[in-house]
C-alpha cells in the first residue's frame, strides 16, 4: 500500500442487528428515555396550592378571598396573587403571598372584586 491510497474508515456503529444484540447499549439509553417521564411540575415552597394562599390572605386582611393564581417572584419558588373581597367595604385587596415565607409580601387596594361563585 502506498501513501496515496486511502484506508477504509472503520464502521464505528457496526451493523444495526449487531448493535441491538449487545445488551449494554439499550441499557445506556434507558435513563434518557425515562428522564421525560419523571418531569413533574414544581410544587413550590411551603405554600403549594391556592387554598393555602387564600387562607393566608384572608387571615391578613379579614376579608374573603375570591381568586388566587401563581405568579413569578424574585424568589426561587414564586408566589400567589390573591384577590380579597371586603364585604362591608367598597374596596378589596390584591395580596401577593410569598411561597417561601408564607407571608403577605405586599397588598394593594383594588375595587371590590365580585363575590366568589358557589357550585351547587
C-alpha positions as CSV (number, residue, x, y, z in Angstrom):
1,X,0.0,0.0,0.0
2,X,1.5,3.4,-0.9
3,X,0.9,6.6,0.9
4,X,-1.6,7.9,-1.7
5,X,-4.1,5.2,-1.2
6,X,-6.9,5.8,1.2
7,X,-7.5,3.3,4.0
8,X,-11.1,2.3,4.6
9,X,-12.7,4.0,7.6
10,X,-13.8,1.6,10.3
11,X,-17.5,1.3,10.8
12,X,-18.0,2.6,14.4
13,X,-21.7,1.9,14.6
14,X,-21.4,-1.6,13.2
15,X,-24.4,-3.5,11.8
16,X,-27.8,-2.5,13.3
17,X,-28.6,-6.1,14.1
18,X,-25.2,-6.4,15.8
19,X,-25.9,-3.2,17.8
20,X,-29.2,-4.4,19.2
21,X,-27.8,-7.7,20.2
22,X,-25.3,-6.0,22.6
23,X,-27.2,-5.9,25.9
24,X,-25.4,-3.0,27.4
25,X,-26.2,-0.4,24.6
26,X,-30.0,-0.4,25.3
27,X,-29.3,-0.1,29.0
28,X,-27.2,3.0,28.3
29,X,-30.2,4.6,26.5
30,X,-32.7,3.7,29.3
31,X,-32.0,6.8,31.5
32,X,-32.5,9.1,28.5
33,X,-35.9,7.5,27.8
34,X,-37.1,7.7,31.4
35,X,-36.0,11.3,32.1
36,X,-39.0,13.0,30.5
37,X,-41.4,10.7,32.4
38,X,-40.0,11.9,35.7
39,X,-40.6,15.6,34.9
40,X,-43.3,17.0,37.3
41,X,-44.4,20.5,37.9
42,X,-42.6,22.0,40.8
43,X,-44.7,22.2,44.0
44,X,-43.0,25.4,45.1
45,X,-42.2,26.3,48.7
46,X,-44.4,25.7,51.7
47,X,-47.4,27.3,50.1
48,X,-48.2,24.6,47.5
49,X,-51.8,25.3,46.4
50,X,-54.3,28.1,46.0
51,X,-56.3,27.1,49.1
52,X,-53.4,27.7,51.4
53,X,-52.6,31.1,49.7
54,X,-56.3,32.2,50.1
55,X,-56.3,31.2,53.8
56,X,-53.1,33.3,54.4
57,X,-54.5,36.4,52.6
58,X,-57.9,36.1,54.4
59,X,-56.1,35.9,57.8
60,X,-54.1,39.0,56.9
61,X,-56.9,41.2,55.6
62,X,-60.0,39.8,57.4
63,X,-61.9,39.5,54.1
64,X,-62.9,36.7,51.8
65,X,-60.5,35.5,49.1
66,X,-62.3,35.2,45.7
67,X,-59.4,34.2,43.4
68,X,-55.8,33.1,43.5
69,X,-53.2,32.3,40.8
70,X,-49.5,31.6,40.6
71,X,-47.1,34.4,39.8
72,X,-43.3,34.7,39.4
73,X,-41.4,36.5,42.2
74,X,-37.7,37.1,42.7
75,X,-37.5,34.1,44.9
76,X,-37.0,30.6,43.7
77,X,-40.4,29.2,44.3
78,X,-42.6,32.2,43.3
79,X,-45.8,33.3,44.9
80,X,-49.6,33.7,44.6
81,X,-51.7,36.7,43.7
82,X,-54.9,36.6,45.7
83,X,-57.9,39.0,45.3
84,X,-59.8,39.5,48.6
85,X,-63.3,40.8,48.8
86,X,-64.2,43.0,51.8
87,X,-68.0,42.6,52.2
88,X,-68.5,45.6,54.4
89,X,-66.3,48.0,52.4
90,X,-66.2,49.5,49.0
91,X,-62.7,48.3,48.2
92,X,-60.9,45.0,48.4
93,X,-57.3,43.9,48.4
94,X,-54.9,42.3,46.0
95,X,-52.3,40.4,48.1
96,X,-49.0,38.9,47.0
97,X,-48.3,35.8,49.1
98,X,-44.7,34.6,49.1
99,X,-44.4,30.8,48.9
100,X,-41.1,30.7,50.8
101,X,-42.1,32.8,53.8
102,X,-45.9,32.0,53.9
103,X,-46.4,35.8,54.4
104,X,-48.2,38.5,52.5
105,X,-45.4,40.3,50.7
106,X,-47.5,43.3,49.6
107,X,-51.1,44.3,49.3
108,X,-52.8,46.9,47.2
109,X,-56.3,48.4,47.4
110,X,-58.5,47.5,44.4
111,X,-62.1,47.9,43.5
112,X,-64.1,45.2,45.4
113,X,-64.0,42.0,43.3
114,X,-67.2,40.2,42.7
115,X,-68.2,37.6,45.2
116,X,-67.0,34.1,44.6
117,X,-69.4,31.8,42.8
118,X,-70.6,28.8,44.7
119,X,-71.3,25.5,42.9
120,X,-74.5,23.7,44.0
